[in-house]
Amino acid sequence: AVAGLIDHAFISLLLHDTERRPIDASPRRRHPTRRQQRVLDARQPDCAEPGCTARTLLQYDHIVPYPKGGPTILTNLQRLCGPHNRQKGG
């Protein structure tokens, strides 16, 4: 019975912080979780575009685009201002 399910299975990774709260959810999820957003907000207060100092209305962006297989994990997420996100095509 289990062997028949293997073709439809996938691995889902869930990372936790030191207090055992989930940080990274399944990379198959398109939008960052609230916890991922809080980590990114604290880690990256400015737009990720070099030289840009925008700090307000930043958008969460996949470095490798989600439609091209980019996972929704912290190492593939950044914050961009609207103009730079649109310039990137996001």
C-alpha positions in Angstrom: 0.0 0.0 0.0 2.8 2.4 0.9 4.7 1.6 -2.3 1.7 2.8 -4.3 1.8 6.2 -2.6 5.5 6.9 -3.2 5.0 8.2 -6.8 2.7 11.0 -5.3 4.9 11.8 -2.3 7.2 14.8 -1.8 9.4 16.0 1.0 8.4 19.1 3.0 11.1 20.8 5.0 10.1 22.8 8.1 12.9 24.8 9.9 12.5 26.0 13.5 14.1 28.8 15.5 15.8 28.2 18.9 12.4 28.4 20.5 11.0 25.7 18.3 8.8 28.0 16.3 8.6 27.3 12.6 10.6 29.7 10.4 10.7 28.2 6.9 7.7 26.3 5.6 7.5 24.1 2.6 9.4 25.5 -0.4 6.3 24.7 -2.4 4.3 27.5 -0.8 4.3 30.6 -3.0 4.1 33.4 -0.4 6.4 33.8 2.6 4.9 33.0 6.0 4.4 35.7 8.5 7.4 34.4 10.4 9.5 34.4 7.3 8.4 38.0 6.7 9.4 39.0 10.2 12.8 37.4 9.8 13.3 39.2 6.5 12.1 42.5 7.9 14.6 42.3 10.7 17.5 41.0 8.6 17.0 43.4 5.6 15.5 46.7 6.5 16.4 48.3 3.1 15.7 47.3 -0.5 18.1 44.6 -1.6 19.1 46.4 -4.8 22.6 47.7 -4.3 22.7 51.4 -3.6 18.9 51.7 -2.9 18.1 53.0 0.5 14.3 52.6 0.3 12.9 51.3 3.6 9.1 51.6 3.2 6.6 49.6 1.2 9.1 46.9 0.4 7.9 43.8 -1.3 8.9 40.2 -0.7 10.6 38.7 -3.8 12.0 35.4 -4.8 15.6 35.7 -6.0 15.1 32.7 -8.3 11.5 33.3 -9.4 8.8 31.0 -8.1 7.5 30.1 -11.5 11.0 29.0 -12.5 11.3 26.7 -9.5 12.5 29.1 -6.9 11.6 27.8 -3.4 10.0 29.9 -0.8 12.8 29.7 1.7 14.7 32.4 3.5 17.8 32.0 1.4 15.8 32.6 -1.8 13.8 35.6 -0.5 14.6 39.3 -0.4 12.9 42.6 0.0 12.7 45.0 -2.9 11.1 48.4 -3.3 8.3 48.5 -5.8 10.4 50.1 -8.7 13.2 47.5 -8.4 10.8 44.6 -8.1 9.0 45.8 -11.2 12.3 46.3 -13.0 13.2 42.7 -12.1 9.9 41.6 -13.5 8.3 40.6 -10.2 
